[in-house]
């Protein structure tokens, strides 16, 4: 049985990176992109949020916490670099999947989005392999 259609928002400070993720997801029949992520302070839209962050700095950490707050959205993080302590923090925030930027492919991204959509809060964070 195919996965149900999943609504997705894409977040991140770099417009080119966001456009690349949108391009990969927009033609997937099992994904419905929500064009405009909600403004800061509003309730998240979409079942899954894809967050792009080169590093887990204060701004990225605050955005991740905002996205997972209340458990209404499940988050897939595409990260450039994460130290072990930052990875543990991401898991504590409730991020459902972590993909490494240099290893992310359209297929891996789509699989992570669907797994995140199906996961409940007790499901452990899925982390793509490290080098």
BELTAGI-V216601 format. One line per field, one symbol per residue. ss: DSSP state (H for helix, E for strand, - for the rest). psi: psi as a letter, one per 30 degrees, with the letter a starting at -180 (. if undefined). burial: 1 if it has 16 or more other C-alpha atoms within 10 Angstrom, else 0. Layout:
ss->???
psi->???
burial->???
//
This chain:
ss->-----EEEEEE---HHHHHHHHHHHH----EEE--------------EEEEEE----HHHHHHHHHHHHHH--EEEEEE----HHHHHHHHHH---EEEEHHH--HHHHHHHHHHHHH-------EE----
psi->klklkkkklkklfjeeeeeeeeeeffgkfgkjkjejlklkflkkklekkjkkkeliaeeeeeeeeeefkfgfkkkkkjkekkleeeeeeeeefgkfkkkkefgkleeeeeeeeeeeefklffklkkkkkl.
burial->00000111111100001100110010000011110010000001111111111111000110111111000011111110010000100110111111111001000011011111110000001110000
//
